């Protein structure tokens, strides 16, 4: 029977890159596609899949994994794999991979854009023009140079460190918290290791890069937001559930910090009626910080490489379980 490859996704406009790579190695393979609402397809053919390529929004819980009869691996498109029950997969002998670090530069660039957004307030000046204000009269808030301001990185893995290096080139002071990264590793790239409390107190900008799991959900809450400068901004490109959203909303409404730029929120995809969308001072983008032509290419190539390695019984490069 031909190898069955099952792609579960609603994100990509096409699969040309994957198909080319898969057909080179598996010319006889059958490739089937499903949306995130795939339960009927699971019963019809998915249970026979040899390999699954799944978008990181696709939920693959234990009861689904239990129904997979031949699957050797689940290759997730993306760094996050929190929607796959990796323990259930390993118990059934199914490997799970992500694609770690494929969008390091893209996320760092997003964070820098968010910093400039907070620091320079360019989008607010249109209303000043409409009110016939020009020059210094149009500037309603104090503007500072980035040189000498402090960026606190919460989560100093590969993305966090790269972001810190980029921001340091602007003359910023870089602080970071990460219980899994030692002081020497941070100092080697010009970053000072601090506690969460110290970082939130000192920061002009906080950039969150903390992995979301049961130990970090709602980790950043009102306790830390209350420590921030009233002029500081919070930026999150990790996972929405790392932040306590009600606490963040309350902190911004109470002017404990100036605002937030969020590429991720608790409920994704959202309905649009969530409270987080109704707060002046919070800018939300639709989880696009990782996107570029270059990141897409690397993501797809590595996801397929992981899938092929698992199919061949080899240890894939990005194994997470």
C-alpha positions in Angstrom: 0.0 0.0 0.0 1.3 3.5 -0.9 2.6 5.7 1.8 -0.2 8.1 3.1 0.8 11.6 4.0 -1.9 13.6 5.8 -1.6 17.4 5.8 -3.8 19.2 8.4 -3.8 22.9 7.7 -5.8 26.1 7.0 -3.0 28.5 6.6 -1.0 27.9 3.5 -2.3 29.1 0.1 -0.4 26.2 -1.6 1.8 23.3 -1.0 4.2 23.5 -3.9 7.3 23.4 -1.8 6.2 20.4 0.2 4.9 18.5 -2.8 8.2 18.9 -4.7 10.2 17.6 -1.8 7.8 14.8 -0.9 7.5 13.6 -4.5 11.2 13.5 -5.0 11.6 11.0 -2.1 8.2 9.3 -2.3 6.9 9.4 -5.9 4.2 6.9 -5.1 2.9 8.6 -2.0 -0.7 9.5 -1.6 -1.2 13.0 -0.1 -4.5 14.0 1.5 -5.5 17.3 3.0 -7.9 18.3 5.8 -8.9 21.4 7.7 -8.7 21.8 11.5 -12.2 20.2 11.6 -10.8 16.9 10.5 -12.7 14.3 12.6 -14.7 12.9 9.6 -11.5 12.6 7.6 -9.8 10.8 10.5 -12.5 8.2 10.4 -12.4 8.0 6.6 -8.7 7.8 5.9 -6.6 9.7 8.5 -6.3 6.8 10.8 -4.2 5.1 8.1 -1.7 8.0 7.8 1.9 7.1 7.9 3.0 10.7 8.5 1.1 13.8 9.5 2.2 17.3 8.6 0.1 19.6 10.9 -0.1 23.4 11.2 0.5 24.5 14.8 -3.1 25.6 15.2 -4.3 22.0 14.6 -5.4 20.2 17.8 -4.2 16.6 17.9 -5.2 15.3 21.4 -4.8 11.9 22.9 -8.0 10.4 21.7 -7.0 11.3 18.0 -3.6 9.8 18.5 -5.1 6.6 19.9 -6.9 6.1 16.6 -3.8 6.3 14.4 -2.9 2.8 13.3 0.3 3.3 11.3 1.6 6.8 12.1 5.3 7.1 12.6 5.5 10.8 13.2 3.7 14.2 13.4 5.7 17.1 11.9 4.4 20.4 13.1 4.7 23.5 10.9 6.1 25.9 13.5 8.0 26.3 16.7 5.0 25.8 18.9 3.7 22.2 19.5 1.4 22.8 22.5 -1.7 21.6 20.6 -0.3 18.1 20.1 -0.4 15.6 23.1 3.3 14.7 22.8 3.2 12.3 25.8 0.3 10.3 24.2 2.2 10.3 20.9 5.4 8.9 22.5 3.4 6.3 24.4 2.2 5.1 21.1 5.6 5.2 19.5 4.9 8.3 17.4 7.6 11.0 17.2 6.7 14.7 17.2 8.8 17.4 15.7 8.6 21.2 15.5 10.7 23.6 13.5 12.6 25.6 16.1 14.3 28.9 15.2 13.2 29.1 11.6 11.9 32.7 12.1 14.5 34.1 14.5 15.2 37.1 12.3 11.6 37.8 11.4 10.5 37.9 15.1 13.5 40.0 16.0 12.5 42.5 13.3 8.9 42.5 14.5 10.1 43.3 18.0 12.2 46.1 16.7 9.3 47.5 14.7 7.1 47.3 17.9 9.8 49.2 19.9 9.9 51.9 17.2 6.1 52.0 17.3 6.1 52.6 21.0 9.0 55.0 21.0 8.2 57.2 18.0 4.3 57.0 18.0 4.2 57.6 14.2 0.7 56.4 13.8 -0.7 59.0 16.2 0.4 62.1 14.3 -2.3 61.9 11.6 -4.9 63.2 14.2 -2.5 66.1 15.0 -2.5 67.1 11.3 -6.3 66.8 11.2 -6.4 69.2 14.2 -4.0 71.7 12.3 -1.1 71.0 14.5 2.4 71.0 13.0 6.0 70.7 14.3 6.5 70.6 18.0 2.8 71.4 18.6 1.9 68.0 17.2 3.9 66.1 19.9 1.8 65.4 22.8 4.1 63.0 24.7 7.7 63.0 25.6 9.9 61.3 23.0 13.2 59.7 23.9 16.0 58.3 21.8 16.3 54.5 21.9 20.0 54.8 22.7 20.3 54.2 26.4 16.8 52.9 26.9 16.4 49.4 28.4 14.9 46.3 26.7 14.0 43.4 29.0 13.8 40.0 27.3 11.6 37.5 29.2 12.8 34.2 27.8 16.4 34.3 26.5 16.5 31.3 24.2 17.7 31.5 20.6 15.1 34.1 19.5 15.4 36.1 22.7 19.2 36.3 22.4 19.1 37.3 18.7 16.5 40.0 19.5 18.7 41.3 22.2 21.7 41.5 19.9 19.7 43.4 17.3 18.4 45.9 19.9 21.9 46.3 21.4 23.0 47.5 18.0 20.6 50.5 18.5 22.5 51.4 21.7 19.9 49.8 24.1 20.7 48.2 27.4 19.6 44.6 27.3 18.4 42.6 30.3 17.0 39.1 30.3 15.4 36.5 32.4 15.6 32.8 31.7 16.0 30.0 34.3 17.5 27.7 31.7 20.2 30.0 30.3 23.2 30.8 32.4 24.8 34.2 33.0 27.9 33.4 31.0 25.8 32.6 27.9 24.0 35.8 28.1 27.0 37.9 28.9 28.7 36.5 25.8 26.2 38.4 23.6 26.1 41.5 25.8 23.0 40.7 27.8 22.7 41.1 31.6 20.9 38.3 33.5 18.3 39.5 36.0 15.2 38.3 37.8 11.7 38.8 36.4 11.1 41.5 39.0 14.3 43.3 38.2 13.6 43.2 34.5 10.0 44.5 34.7 11.1 47.3 37.0 14.0 48.5 34.8 12.4 48.1 31.4 11.3 50.7 28.9 10.3 47.8 26.7 9.5 44.2 27.7 9.7 41.5 25.0 8.2 38.1 25.8 9.8 35.0 24.4 8.7 32.4 27.0 7.7 28.9 25.9 4.0 28.2 26.8 3.4 25.0 28.9 1.6 24.1 32.1 4.3 25.8 34.2 4.3 29.1 32.3 0.6 29.7 31.6 -0.4 33.0 33.1 3.1 33.4 34.4 3.2 37.1 33.6 0.4 38.7 35.6 -0.5 41.8 37.5 2.3 41.3 40.0 4.8 42.1 37.3 2.7 44.6 35.3 2.4 46.7 38.4 6.2 47.0 38.5 6.5 48.6 35.1 7.2 52.2 34.3 4.1 54.1 33.3 6.0 54.9 30.0 6.9 51.3 29.3 5.6 49.0 26.6 5.1 45.2 26.6 5.6 43.2 23.4 4.5 39.5 23.1 5.4 37.2 20.2 5.5 33.9 22.2 2.0 32.6 23.1 -1.0 34.6 24.4 -1.5 32.3 27.4 1.9 33.2 28.9 0.2 36.5 29.8 -2.7 36.9 32.2 -4.9 39.0 29.8 -7.4 40.4 32.3 -4.5 41.6 34.4 -2.8 43.2 31.4 -6.0 44.9 30.4 -6.5 46.3 34.0 -2.9 47.4 34.2 -3.1 49.4 30.9 -6.5 50.9 31.8 -4.9 51.9 35.2 -1.9 53.4 33.3 0.6 51.2 35.1 2.2 50.9 31.7 1.9 52.9 28.5 0.7 50.0 26.2 1.2 46.7 24.6 1.9 45.4 21.1 0.7 41.8 20.9 1.1 39.4 18.0 -0.5 36.6 20.0 -3.5 36.5 22.3 -5.1 33.9 24.5 -7.8 32.8 22.1 -6.5 32.0 18.6 -8.1 32.4 16.2 -10.3 34.9 18.0 -14.0 35.6 17.5 -13.3 39.3 17.4 -15.4 40.1 20.5 -12.6 39.4 23.1 -12.1 42.1 25.6 -8.5 42.5 24.6 -9.6 44.1 21.3 -11.5 46.9 23.1 -8.6 48.5 25.0 -7.0 51.7 23.8 -3.2 51.3 24.1 -3.2 47.7 23.0 -2.1 47.1 19.4 -2.9 43.6 18.2 -1.5 42.0 15.0 -2.9 38.6 13.7 0.0 36.3 14.7 2.2 37.3 11.7 5.5 38.1 13.4 7.1 34.9 12.0 6.2 35.5 8.3 8.5 36.2 5.5 9.2 34.5 2.2 12.5 33.3 3.7 10.9 31.9 6.8 8.2 30.1 4.9 10.8 28.4 2.7 12.9 27.2 5.7 9.8 26.2 7.7 8.4 24.0 4.9 11.8 22.4 4.0 12.6 21.5 7.6 9.1 20.2 8.3 9.2 17.9 5.3 12.8 16.8 6.3 11.5 15.9 9.8 8.6 14.0 8.3 10.8 12.0 5.9 13.3 11.2 8.7 10.5 9.9 11.0 9.1 7.8 8.1 12.5 6.2 7.6 12.8 5.4 11.3 15.6 7.9 11.8 15.9 10.5 14.6 14.7 13.8 13.1 16.6 17.0 13.7 13.8 18.7 15.6 12.4 15.9 17.8 10.4 17.2 20.8 9.3 14.0 22.5 
